[in-house]
Each structure stands twice: as C-alpha cells, then as structure tokens.
Amino acid sequence: MQNPPDPTLERQQQRFPKLDAAQIHRISLIAQRRTVTRGQVLIEVGAANASFFVVLAGGIEIVRLHDDTEERIVLHHPGEFT
C-alpha cells in the first residue's frame, strides 16, 4: 500500500519548482554563469532590478533579518531558482 501524498511537500514543489536539464540549457544560452562563495550576499532587501539565480550546485539560502538574527525563509537546491 502506498503512503498518501505529503501535502507539505507538494506545496513546496509548487512554490519552488525544479528546472529540468532542457530548461537550464535554454537559460544558459542567455545567462551569465557566476561562482559565489559561502556567506556572500547576492541580493539586498529592496534592491531594484534584482537578478535571477539558478542553482547548478550547492544551494542558495534566502534569509530575513529578524532581531539581529538571520531567519531562513527557504534553501534553494540544484535545479531550483530565485
């Protein structure tokens, strides 16, 4: 007997879909590849014309500053995007 679908996981997949190899390839034709380091800030709150990031390896953590502490909103994995 199969387990029932996990509604939390399904909602997560709807909010943060994964790109397939063909979609990533199409984006790569017009995108600029960039290597980033752990802890590097990619986008500041309120930034105009924020960039679009596709994770190829590692992850991108989206955080919010709350009472001088970083609160994780989401962690994007390979194939996901901001």
Secondary structure, DSSP 8 states (H G I E B T S, - for coil): ------HHHHHHHHHS----HHHHHHHHTTS------TT-----TT-TT----B-SSS-EEEEEEETTEEEEEEEE-TT-B-
